[in-house]
Amino acid sequence: MPTAILIDGAYFIKRFRSLDPEHAYDAARVADCAHQWACAHLVPQRRNGAPAGRPRELYRIFFYDCPPLQKKMGSLSYSSARQLRAETSLGQAG
């Protein structure tokens, strides 16, 4: 089954730089690791030593690396404009 993978770029780069600091600013190495790690997630985990299924086929990798949207937008489902902003893990405005 073709599978698309979405990578949170900010988190990925932060994690990559902590795991591989000598290549922290090597774009080719970052791209290679992103591809390898995405493909590793396509292989099903083994359960009790038995295969858990067939590997999935990689369709596309989406690498999202943008700051959160910080503006007001109108919506048909709300009667007034809503403020869009980043939130903390507790669900409060950050």
C-alpha positions as CSV (number, residue, x, y, z in Angstrom):
1,M,0.0,0.0,0.0
2,P,1.5,3.4,-1.0
3,T,2.2,5.5,2.1
4,A,2.9,9.2,2.5
5,I,4.9,10.3,5.6
6,L,4.8,13.8,7.1
7,I,7.9,14.9,9.0
8,D,7.7,17.8,11.4
9,G,10.9,19.6,10.2
10,A,11.6,21.7,13.3
11,Y,11.4,18.6,15.6
12,F,13.4,16.5,13.1
13,I,16.2,19.0,12.7
14,K,16.4,19.5,16.5
15,R,16.6,15.8,17.1
16,F,19.0,15.2,14.2
17,R,21.4,17.8,15.6
18,S,21.4,16.2,19.0
19,L,22.0,12.7,17.6
20,D,24.6,13.7,14.9
21,P,26.3,17.0,16.0
22,E,29.3,16.6,13.6
23,H,26.9,16.7,10.6
24,A,24.5,19.3,12.2
25,Y,24.6,21.6,9.2
26,D,25.1,19.1,6.4
27,A,22.0,19.3,4.2
28,A,22.8,16.2,2.2
29,R,23.2,14.2,5.4
30,V,19.9,15.5,6.9
31,A,18.1,14.6,3.7
32,D,19.6,11.1,3.6
33,C,18.7,10.5,7.3
34,A,15.2,11.8,6.8
35,H,14.7,9.3,3.9
36,Q,16.3,6.4,5.8
37,W,14.3,7.1,9.0
38,A,11.0,7.4,7.0
39,C,11.7,4.1,5.2
40,A,12.4,2.4,8.5
41,H,8.8,3.3,9.6
42,L,7.4,1.5,6.6
43,V,8.5,-1.9,7.9
44,P,6.0,-3.4,10.4
45,Q,7.2,-4.2,13.9
46,R,7.7,-7.9,14.7
47,R,5.5,-9.4,17.4
48,N,6.9,-12.3,19.4
49,G,9.5,-12.9,16.7
50,A,6.9,-13.4,14.0
51,P,6.6,-11.0,11.0
52,A,3.7,-8.5,11.5
53,G,2.9,-8.1,7.8
54,R,4.4,-6.8,4.6
55,P,6.4,-3.6,4.3
56,R,4.5,-0.6,2.9
57,E,5.6,1.2,-0.2
58,L,6.8,4.8,0.1
59,Y,4.7,7.2,-1.9
60,R,6.0,10.5,-0.8
61,I,7.7,12.3,2.1
62,F,6.3,15.7,3.2
63,F,8.8,17.8,5.2
64,Y,6.9,20.6,7.0
65,D,9.1,23.2,8.4
66,C,7.1,26.4,8.9
67,P,6.3,28.4,12.0
68,P,2.8,28.1,13.3
69,L,0.2,30.4,11.7
70,Q,-0.3,33.6,13.8
71,K,-3.3,35.5,12.3
72,K,-7.0,35.9,12.4
73,M,-9.0,33.9,9.8
74,G,-12.7,33.8,9.1
75,S,-14.5,30.5,8.8
76,L,-17.9,29.4,7.6
77,S,-18.4,27.2,10.7
78,Y,-17.8,30.1,13.1
79,S,-19.7,33.3,13.3
80,S,-16.7,35.5,14.0
81,A,-13.0,35.4,13.1
82,R,-10.8,33.2,15.3
83,Q,-7.3,33.9,16.5
84,L,-4.9,31.2,15.3
85,R,-1.8,30.8,17.5
86,A,0.7,28.3,18.8
87,E,-0.5,26.6,22.0
88,T,1.5,24.9,24.8
89,S,1.1,21.3,25.6
90,L,-1.5,22.2,28.2
91,G,-3.7,23.7,25.6
92,Q,-3.1,27.3,26.7
93,A,-2.0,30.1,24.5
94,G,1.8,30.2,24.3
